[in-house]
Amino acid sequence: MRDPDYWEDPDEFKPERFLLASSSRSRQDDERREKALKYIPFGGGRRGCPGENLAYVILGNVVGMMVQGFEWRNEGAKVDLEESIKGLTLTMAHPPKFTPVGRTSDPLNLNQQS
């Protein structure tokens, strides 16, 4: 990501170079957008990560184990669903704070006996 043939001022921190171009794009803007997609997690297009599907399966299992093994309590009264844009992603403006409480003394059943 520091190749001067591809990036102007490659050693300077410029996160705006990865922002997607507006609707009125030229060919150069399209090429820049394609380059930016290569550095998003898992990449994009034919150069995408071959382990992307495996990562999503594992992520699903981890979330399922956390939901099954813990009860999640919110410290606030209500969850605020207001959104904000940060870079390339849409996030919650005020993310809630949850506290995990184990459902048993061994929430993930790590000490099971056969």
ZIRA-V688280 format. One record per run of one state. SS is the DSSP state (2 for helix, 1 for strand, 0 for the rest). FROM is the first residue (numbers start at 1). LEN is the number of residues. If there is no record, write none. Layout:
BEGIN
ss = (SS/SS)
from = (FROM/FROM)
len = (LEN/LEN)
END
This chain:
BEGIN
ss = (0/2/0/2/0/2/0/2/1/0/1/0/1/0/1/0)
from = (1/15/19/27/38/45/48/52/70/75/83/87/89/93/98/103)
len = (14/4/8/11/7/3/4/18/5/8/4/2/4/5/5/12)
END
